[in-house]
């Protein structure tokens, strides 16, 4: 139950499920250990985002991945540890070139 609450909190801190879907076509939202992962469209750099809570520091680990299902490849394109909740939107927008708000 705690993992679900962490995932919900992260989604809300990134603008909410509706905004993520409307702005970047977020889909396949998955609960991870202490976090959330989702696919998105529109960026040449990455197509998956994973945000996990580091409970020892009470900060996030922000990761972007590029997954190619046809080639069967997955590569990490960006990772930053020690991210505050209020940096999530700015970081996502800067690293993907996509916007989460108008």
DRENTORKOL-3810 file (N, C-alpha, C; in nm, 4 decimals):
REM DRENTORKOL-3810
@n.u->0.0825; n.v->-0.1193; n.w->0.0000; ca.u->0.0000; ca.v->0.0000; ca.w->0.0000; c.u->0.0866; c.v->0.1252; c.w->0.0000
@n.u->0.1991; n.v->0.1215; n.w->0.0729; ca.u->0.2864; ca.v->0.2380; ca.w->0.0790; c.u->0.3459; c.v->0.2696; c.w->-0.0587
@n.u->0.3822; n.v->0.1669; n.w->-0.1351; ca.u->0.4361; ca.v->0.1868; ca.w->-0.2697; c.u->0.3370; c.v->0.2538; c.w->-0.3622
@n.u->0.2081; n.v->0.2170; n.w->-0.3499; ca.u->0.1041; ca.v->0.2802; ca.w->-0.4314; c.u->0.0909; c.v->0.4277; c.w->-0.3970
@n.u->0.0992; n.v->0.4607; n.w->-0.2697; ca.u->0.0882; ca.v->0.6005; ca.w->-0.2282; c.u->0.2067; c.v->0.6822; c.w->-0.2788
@n.u->0.3248; n.v->0.6242; n.w->-0.2753; ca.u->0.4429; ca.v->0.6936; ca.w->-0.3278; c.u->0.4247; c.v->0.7201; c.w->-0.4767
@n.u->0.3779; n.v->0.6194; n.w->-0.5510; ca.u->0.3555; ca.v->0.6356; ca.w->-0.6953; c.u->0.2521; c.v->0.7438; c.w->-0.7225
@n.u->0.1424; n.v->0.7425; n.w->-0.6499; ca.u->0.0385; ca.v->0.8457; ca.w->-0.6676; c.u->0.0940; c.v->0.9854; c.w->-0.6390
@n.u->0.1728; n.v->0.9961; n.w->-0.5348; ca.u->0.2318; ca.v->1.1251; ca.w->-0.4984; c.u->0.3233; c.v->1.1758; c.w->-0.6097
@n.u->0.4061; n.v->1.0886; n.w->-0.6655; ca.u->0.4956; ca.v->1.1279; ca.w->-0.7739; c.u->0.4158; c.v->1.1759; c.w->-0.8946
@n.u->0.3122; n.v->1.1011; n.w->-0.9320; ca.u->0.2286; ca.v->1.1397; ca.w->-1.0462; c.u->0.1661; c.v->1.2766; c.w->-1.0219
@n.u->0.1165; n.v->1.3003; n.w->-0.9016; ca.u->0.0570; ca.v->1.4307; ca.w->-0.8697; c.u->0.1618; c.v->1.5417; c.w->-0.8744
@n.u->0.2816; n.v->1.5137; n.w->-0.8278; ca.u->0.3881; ca.v->1.6136; ca.w->-0.8289; c.u->0.4336; c.v->1.6481; c.w->-0.9706
@n.u->0.4073; n.v->1.5567; n.w->-1.0651; ca.u->0.4409; ca.v->1.5828; ca.w->-1.2049; c.u->0.3230; c.v->1.6420; c.w->-1.2816
@n.u->0.2163; n.v->1.6773; n.w->-1.2120; ca.u->0.1031; ca.v->1.7432; ca.w->-1.2767; c.u->-0.0248; c.v->1.6634; c.w->-1.2755
@n.u->-0.0193; n.v->1.5377; n.w->-1.2405; ca.u->-0.1380; ca.v->1.4536; ca.w->-1.2362; c.u->-0.1497; c.v->1.3651; c.w->-1.3593
@n.u->-0.2221; n.v->1.2573; n.w->-1.3431; ca.u->-0.2383; ca.v->1.1575; ca.w->-1.4486; c.u->-0.3015; c.v->1.2171; c.w->-1.5743
@n.u->-0.4046; n.v->1.2994; n.w->-1.5578; ca.u->-0.4732; ca.v->1.3591; ca.w->-1.6729; c.u->-0.3805; c.v->1.4500; c.w->-1.7523
@n.u->-0.3038; n.v->1.5309; n.w->-1.6824; ca.u->-0.2120; ca.v->1.6232; ca.w->-1.7511; c.u->-0.1007; c.v->1.5455; c.w->-1.8210
@n.u->-0.0482; n.v->1.4425; n.w->-1.7565; ca.u->0.0558; ca.v->1.3617; ca.w->-1.8206; c.u->0.0028; c.v->1.2961; c.w->-1.9476
@n.u->-0.1196; n.v->1.2469; n.w->-1.9421; ca.u->-0.1774; ca.v->1.1851; ca.w->-2.0613; c.u->-0.1997; c.v->1.2889; c.w->-2.1705
@n.u->-0.2566; n.v->1.4033; n.w->-2.1349; ca.u->-0.2889; ca.v->1.5064; ca.w->-2.2339; c.u->-0.1636; c.v->1.5662; c.w->-2.2978
@n.u->-0.0602; n.v->1.5883; n.w->-2.2196; ca.u->0.0574; ca.v->1.6597; ca.w->-2.2705; c.u->0.1607; c.v->1.5688; c.w->-2.3375
@n.u->0.1799; n.v->1.4472; n.w->-2.2854; ca.u->0.2845; ca.v->1.3597; ca.w->-2.3408; c.u->0.2334; c.v->1.2189; c.w->-2.3703
@n.u->0.1021; n.v->1.2019; n.w->-2.3685; ca.u->0.0404; ca.v->1.0712; ca.w->-2.3946; c.u->0.0984; c.v->0.9621; c.w->-2.3039
@n.u->0.1101; n.v->0.9938; n.w->-2.1746; ca.u->0.1620; ca.v->0.8974; ca.w->-2.0776; c.u->0.0725; c.v->0.7741; c.w->-2.0755
@n.u->0.1353; n.v->0.6581; n.w->-2.0722; ca.u->0.0622; ca.v->0.5310; ca.w->-2.0701; c.u->0.1493; c.v->0.4272; c.w->-2.0009
@n.u->0.0960; n.v->0.3095; n.w->-1.9850; ca.u->0.1678; ca.v->0.2009; ca.w->-1.9181; c.u->0.2288; c.v->0.2483; c.w->-1.7869
@n.u->0.1454; n.v->0.3103; n.w->-1.7046; ca.u->0.1926; ca.v->0.3591; ca.w->-1.5746; c.u->0.2060; c.v->0.2387; c.w->-1.4821
@n.u->0.3286; n.v->0.2131; n.w->-1.4382; ca.u->0.3589; ca.v->0.0960; ca.w->-1.3566; c.u->0.4144; c.v->0.1374; c.w->-1.2211
@n.u->0.3710; n.v->0.0666; n.w->-1.1190; ca.u->0.4287; ca.v->0.0872; ca.w->-0.9869; c.u->0.5607; c.v->0.0134; c.w->-0.9795
@n.u->0.6633; n.v->0.0804; n.w->-0.9335; ca.u->0.7938; ca.v->0.0189; ca.w->-0.9103; c.u->0.8181; c.v->0.0194; c.w->-0.7603
@n.u->0.9265; n.v->-0.0427; n.w->-0.7171; ca.u->0.9620; ca.v->-0.0341; ca.w->-0.5760; c.u->0.9846; c.v->0.1131; c.w->-0.5409
@n.u->0.9017; n.v->0.1664; n.w->-0.4539; ca.u->0.9132; ca.v->0.3054; ca.w->-0.4088; c.u->0.9050; c.v->0.4077; c.w->-0.5217
@n.u->0.8281; n.v->0.3787; n.w->-0.6269; ca.u->0.8186; ca.v->0.4764; ca.w->-0.7336; c.u->0.7227; c.v->0.4381; c.w->-0.8436
@n.u->0.7434; n.v->0.5010; n.w->-0.9587; ca.u->0.6544; ca.v->0.4841; ca.w->-1.0722; c.u->0.7358; c.v->0.4915; c.w->-1.2017
@n.u->0.6870; n.v->0.4211; n.w->-1.3030; ca.u->0.7468; ca.v->0.4260; ca.w->-1.4363; c.u->0.6339; c.v->0.4408; c.w->-1.5361
@n.u->0.6545; n.v->0.5220; n.w->-1.6405; ca.u->0.5533; ca.v->0.5349; ca.w->-1.7442; c.u->0.6196; c.v->0.5592; c.w->-1.8787
@n.u->0.5481; n.v->0.5206; n.w->-1.9836; ca.u->0.5909; ca.v->0.5468; ca.w->-2.1207; c.u->0.5295; c.v->0.6783; c.w->-2.1648
@n.u->0.5937; n.v->0.7434; n.w->-2.2593; ca.u->0.5397; ca.v->0.8680; ca.w->-2.3136; c.u->0.5847; c.v->0.8827; c.w->-2.4588
@n.u->0.5205; n.v->0.9743; n.w->-2.5297; ca.u->0.5487; ca.v->0.9951; ca.w->-2.6716; c.u->0.5958; c.v->1.1374; c.w->-2.6967
@n.u->0.6656; n.v->1.1546; n.w->-2.8085; ca.u->0.6989; ca.v->1.2873; ca.w->-2.8554; c.u->0.8446; c.v->1.3294; c.w->-2.8435
@n.u->0.9259; n.v->1.2513; n.w->-2.7777; ca.u->1.0667; ca.v->1.2875; ca.w->-2.7599; c.u->1.1540; c.v->1.1887; c.w->-2.8368
@n.u->1.2518; n.v->1.2404; n.w->-2.9073; ca.u->1.3475; ca.v->1.1530; ca.w->-2.9765; c.u->1.4511; c.v->1.0966; c.w->-2.8791
@n.u->1.4688; n.v->1.1647; n.w->-2.7669; ca.u->1.5728; ca.v->1.1267; ca.w->-2.6713; c.u->1.5326; c.v->1.0073; c.w->-2.5849
@n.u->1.4071; n.v->1.0047; n.w->-2.5391; ca.u->1.3632; ca.v->0.9004; ca.w->-2.4458; c.u->1.2144; c.v->0.8729; c.w->-2.4660
@n.u->1.1692; n.v->0.7569; n.w->-2.4156; ca.u->1.0263; ca.v->0.7246; ca.w->-2.4222; c.u->0.9733; c.v->0.6591; c.w->-2.2941
@n.u->1.0564; n.v->0.6504; n.w->-2.1929; ca.u->1.0131; ca.v->0.6011; ca.w->-2.0622; c.u->1.0762; c.v->0.6877; c.w->-1.9537
@n.u->0.9992; n.v->0.7071; n.w->-1.8482; ca.u->1.0463; ca.v->0.7837; ca.w->-1.7336; c.u->1.0249; c.v->0.6990; c.w->-1.6091
@n.u->1.1255; n.v->0.6943; n.w->-1.5244; ca.u->1.1146; ca.v->0.6234; ca.w->-1.3966; c.u->1.1565; c.v->0.7196; c.w->-1.2859
@n.u->1.0714; n.v->0.7315; n.w->-1.1855; ca.u->1.1022; ca.v->0.8149; ca.w->-1.0689; c.u->1.0834; c.v->0.7281; c.w->-0.9463
@n.u->1.1888; n.v->0.7162; n.w->-0.8659; ca.u->1.1819; ca.v->0.6347; ca.w->-0.7444; c.u->1.2284; c.v->0.7169; c.w->-0.6247
@n.u->1.1707; n.v->0.6853; n.w->-0.5121; ca.u->1.2047; ca.v->0.7531; ca.w->-0.3876; c.u->1.3220; c.v->0.6829; c.w->-0.3212
@n.u->1.4214; n.v->0.7611; n.w->-0.2818; ca.u->1.5303; ca.v->0.7105; ca.w->-0.1992; c.u->1.4913; c.v->0.7414; c.w->-0.0555
@n.u->1.4359; n.v->0.6434; n.w->0.0174; ca.u->1.3824; ca.v->0.6717; ca.w->0.1506; c.u->1.4874; c.v->0.7203; c.w->0.2500
@n.u->1.6117; n.v->0.6847; n.w->0.2310; ca.u->1.7166; ca.v->0.7283; ca.w->0.3236; c.u->1.7381; c.v->0.8792; c.w->0.3162
@n.u->1.7217; n.v->0.9350; n.w->0.1964; ca.u->1.7450; ca.v->1.0782; ca.w->0.1775; c.u->1.6147; c.v->1.1569; c.w->0.1621
@n.u->1.5036; n.v->1.0873; n.w->0.1415; ca.u->1.3744; ca.v->1.1495; ca.w->0.1152; c.u->1.3812; c.v->1.2379; c.w->-0.0102
@n.u->1.4565; n.v->1.1904; n.w->-0.1082; ca.u->1.4704; ca.v->1.2556; ca.w->-0.2379; c.u->1.4485; c.v->1.1515; c.w->-0.3470
@n.u->1.4312; n.v->1.1993; n.w->-0.4702; ca.u->1.4003; ca.v->1.1090; ca.w->-0.5811; c.u->1.5223; c.v->1.0772; c.w->-0.6667
@n.u->1.5117; n.v->0.9640; n.w->-0.7343; ca.u->1.6042; ca.v->0.9263; ca.w->-0.8414; c.u->1.5229; c.v->0.9370; c.w->-0.9694
@n.u->1.5659; n.v->1.0210; n.w->-1.0617; ca.u->1.4953; ca.v->1.0482; ca.w->-1.1868; c.u->1.5728; c.v->0.9847; c.w->-1.3016
@n.u->1.5044; n.v->0.8996; n.w->-1.3795; ca.u->1.5706; ca.v->0.8302; ca.w->-1.4903; c.u->1.4864; c.v->0.8406; c.w->-1.6166
@n.u->1.5551; n.v->0.8551; n.w->-1.7292; ca.u->1.4906; ca.v->0.8488; ca.w->-1.8600; c.u->1.5535; c.v->0.7341; c.w->-1.9373
@n.u->1.4690; n.v->0.6596; n.w->-2.0080; ca.u->1.5149; ca.v->0.5451; ca.w->-2.0845; c.u->1.4647; c.v->0.5550; c.w->-2.2272
@n.u->1.5371; n.v->0.4936; n.w->-2.3184; ca.u->1.4949; ca.v->0.4797; ca.w->-2.4570; c.u->1.4799; c.v->0.3310; c.w->-2.4824
@n.u->1.3548; n.v->0.2881; n.w->-2.5032; ca.u->1.3256; ca.v->0.1471; ca.w->-2.5261; c.u->1.2827; c.v->0.1304; c.w->-2.6705
@n.u->1.3423; n.v->0.0353; n.w->-2.7397; ca.u->1.3061; ca.v->0.0024; ca.w->-2.8773; c.u->1.2612; c.v->-0.1431; c.w->-2.8790
@n.u->1.1302; n.v->-0.1627; n.w->-2.8840; ca.u->1.0746; ca.v->-0.2975; ca.w->-2.8806; c.u->1.1073; c.v->-0.3790; c.w->-3.0039
@n.u->1.1238; n.v->-0.3142; n.w->-3.1174; ca.u->1.1542; ca.v->-0.3860; ca.w->-3.2421; c.u->1.2957; c.v->-0.4419; c.w->-3.2377
@n.u->1.3898; n.v->-0.3596; n.w->-3.1937; ca.u->1.5294; ca.v->-0.4042; ca.w->-3.1843; c.u->1.5580; c.v->-0.4789; c.w->-3.0549
@n.u->1.4682; n.v->-0.4660; n.w->-2.9587; ca.u->1.4888; ca.v->-0.5322; ca.w->-2.8304; c.u->1.5960; c.v->-0.4652; c.w->-2.7462
@n.u->1.6045; n.v->-0.3332; n.w->-2.7559; ca.u->1.7075; ca.v->-0.2619; ca.w->-2.6810; c.u->1.6451; c.v->-0.1693; c.w->-2.5773
@n.u->1.7213; n.v->-0.1443; n.w->-2.4731; ca.u->1.6817; ca.v->-0.0511; ca.w->-2.3685; c.u->1.8089; c.v->0.0154; c.w->-2.3181
@n.u->1.8129; n.v->0.1487; n.w->-2.3259; ca.u->1.9308; ca.v->0.2182; ca.w->-2.2764; c.u->1.8900; c.v->0.3345; c.w->-2.1878
@n.u->1.9671; n.v->0.3538; n.w->-2.0806; ca.u->1.9465; ca.v->0.4680; ca.w->-1.9937; c.u->2.0080; c.v->0.5876; c.w->-2.0636
@n.u->1.9294; n.v->0.6938; n.w->-2.0785; ca.u->1.9825; ca.v->0.8134; ca.w->-2.1432; c.u->2.0068; c.v->0.9260; c.w->-2.0436
@n.u->1.9468; n.v->0.9157; n.w->-1.9253; ca.u->1.9663; ca.v->1.0206; ca.w->-1.8251; c.u->1.9326; c.v->0.9641; c.w->-1.6876
@n.u->2.0138; n.v->0.9983; n.w->-1.5897; ca.u->1.9862; ca.v->0.9587; ca.w->-1.4512; c.u->2.0400; c.v->1.0663; c.w->-1.3586
@n.u->1.9564; n.v->1.1066; n.w->-1.2633; ca.u->1.9980; ca.v->1.2050; ca.w->-1.1648; c.u->1.9428; c.v->1.1630; c.w->-1.0293
@n.u->2.0302; n.v->1.1558; n.w->-0.9312; ca.u->1.9903; ca.v->1.1216; ca.w->-0.7947; c.u->1.9829; c.v->1.2482; c.w->-0.7110
@n.u->1.9044; n.v->1.2449; n.w->-0.6038; ca.u->1.8945; ca.v->1.3583; ca.w->-0.5136; c.u->1.8044; c.v->1.4685; c.w->-0.5656
@n.u->1.6978; n.v->1.4313; n.w->-0.6341; ca.u->1.6061; ca.v->1.5277; ca.w->-0.6946; c.u->1.4940; c.v->1.5615; c.w->-0.5962
@n.u->1.4704; n.v->1.6902; n.w->-0.5737; ca.u->1.3584; ca.v->1.7356; ca.w->-0.4907; c.u->1.2290; c.v->1.7254; c.w->-0.5715
@n.u->1.1169; n.v->1.7130; n.w->-0.5017; ca.u->0.9882; ca.v->1.6968; ca.w->-0.5689; c.u->0.9564; c.v->1.8143; c.w->-0.6607
@n.u->0.9974; n.v->1.9342; n.w->-0.6229; ca.u->0.9622; ca.v->2.0510; ca.w->-0.7034; c.u->1.0510; c.v->2.0684; c.w->-0.8271
@n.u->1.1454; n.v->1.9764; n.w->-0.8477; ca.u->1.2304; ca.v->1.9790; ca.w->-0.9665; c.u->1.1845; c.v->1.8808; c.w->-1.0740
@n.u->1.0865; n.v->1.7945; n.w->-1.0423; ca.u->1.0488; ca.v->1.6876; ca.w->-1.1339; c.u->0.9993; c.v->1.7393; c.w->-1.2685
@n.u->0.9073; n.v->1.8351; n.w->-1.2680; ca.u->0.8515; ca.v->1.8857; ca.w->-1.3940; c.u->0.9602; c.v->1.9545; c.w->-1.4762
@n.u->1.0349; n.v->2.0422; n.w->-1.4128; ca.u->1.1410; ca.v->2.1154; ca.w->-1.4839; c.u->1.2434; c.v->2.0196; c.w->-1.5440
@n.u->1.2821; n.v->1.9188; n.w->-1.4693; ca.u->1.3796; ca.v->1.8208; ca.w->-1.5155; c.u->1.3256; c.v->1.7412; c.w->-1.6332
@n.u->1.2000; n.v->1.6958; n.w->-1.6227; ca.u->1.1381; ca.v->1.6214; ca.w->-1.7317; c.u->1.1343; c.v->1.7064; c.w->-1.8580
@n.u->1.0896; n.v->1.8302; n.w->-1.8451; ca.u->1.0771; ca.v->1.9188; ca.w->-1.9612; c.u->1.2134; c.v->1.9485; c.w->-2.0238
@n.u->1.3131; n.v->1.9755; n.w->-1.9411; ca.u->1.4460; ca.v->2.0085; ca.w->-1.9906; c.u->1.5097; c.v->1.8902; c.w->-2.0645
@n.u->1.4986; n.v->1.7726; n.w->-2.0087; ca.u->1.5684; ca.v->1.6563; ca.w->-2.0650; c.u->1.4942; c.v->1.5898; c.w->-2.1804
@n.u->1.3635; n.v->1.6069; n.w->-2.1904; ca.u->1.2885; ca.v->1.5453; ca.w->-2.3009; c.u->1.2520; c.v->1.6437; c.w->-2.4106
@n.u->1.2513; n.v->1.7735; n.w->-2.3781; ca.u->1.2065; ca.v->1.8734; ca.w->-2.4746; c.u->1.0548; c.v->1.8799; c.w->-2.4854
@n.u->0.9856; n.v->1.8122; n.w->-2.3954; ca.u->0.8387; ca.v->1.8110; ca.w->-2.3925; c.u->0.7899; c.v->1.8953; c.w->-2.2757
@n.u->0.6681; n.v->1.9458; n.w->-2.2873; ca.u->0.6124; ca.v->2.0286; ca.w->-2.1820; c.u->0.4985; c.v->1.9576; c.w->-2.1097
@n.u->0.4904; n.v->1.9799; n.w->-1.9795; ca.u->0.3839; ca.v->1.9221; ca.w->-1.8987; c.u->0.2786; c.v->2.0257; c.w->-1.8612
@n.u->0.2973; n.v->2.1482; n.w->-1.9088; ca.u->0.1958; ca.v->2.2525; ca.w->-1.8861; c.u->0.1967; c.v->2.3475; c.w->-2.0052
@n.u->0.0874; n.v->2.4175; n.w->-2.0213; ca.u->0.0760; ca.v->2.5109; ca.w->-2.1333; c.u->0.1431; c.v->2.6421; c.w->-2.1034
END
